[in-house]
Amino acid sequence: MKEELVSSIAGILREWNPLGEAAESTLELEGYKYEAMDILAVLNITKVPVSKAVYNVLTQAFGITLNEAEIEYYSAKIEKLLRTK
């Protein structure tokens, strides 16, 4: 995976920060880098929509409930990024 793309997606996830304050106490978070890599892998393997990949990765990784409007908003940012790369 392209490190630049992973870094850009991780940046979008950091902007969103779906974990909120819990992000500060999550030891293995590393700025959402691994979640960004997982989102790219899910997209490459399953060909699901970006919003579904984002939802699946984040809910499975952190066991959290996500706001549908936020999923759509940040997934659209990731999708736009992917179209330009």
N, C-alpha and C positions, 0 to 999 in steps of 0.2 A: 504494500500500500504506500502511496505517496505520503511522505511525512508532512508535506505542506498542506495537503488536503485534510489529513487527520488533525493537524493543528488548527486549521480553519474551522472545522466542525466542532472541535473541542472548545474553541473560542465562542461559538454560538451557544453551546451548552453552558459555558461559564456565564455568559451574559444572562441566560435564562435562569440558571442555578435552580433546577427543579428540586434539589434537596433542601434549599433554604439554609437556615442556620445549622442544620445537621451536617452540611458539607464541611464545616470547620472541624468536626470531630470524626469524620470518616477518614481513616488512616490510609487506605489504598486508593483514594480518589484521583490523585495526580492530575487535577484540573480537567477531569472528564476525558482524558486521553484514551483510556481503555474503552470507554463507552462509545467514543467516536469511532474507534477501530471496529468495535462490534457492530455499530450501525452500518458502516461500509460493508462489512462482511455479510450481514443479513441482506443488504440490498443486492450485492453481487450474487449471492447464492439463491435467494428466494424470489427476487424480482418483485417484491411487494411494494406498495406505495411507501414513500418516505415516512409519512405520518405513522403508518403501521409499524415500520422498522423502529422508529424512535420510541413509540409507545412500548413495543415488546421489549426492547433492550432495557429501557429505563425502569419499567415496572418489574422485570425479572431481576435486574441487578440490585435494585434498592428496595423492592417490596413496597413501593409507594403508589398513591393514587395521584393521577395527573389531571389537571384542568384541560378539558377538551379544546377550549379556545387557545390556550397556550401551546398545546401540541400542534395545532394547525398553524399558528403564527410562526413558531420556531422551525417547524418542519418545512414550511414554505421558504424560509431563509436558507435552510440546508439544501433544499431542492434547487433553488436559484444558484447557489454556489456550485452544485454538482453540474448544472448545465453550462457553467462558464469554464469548467476545468476539462 
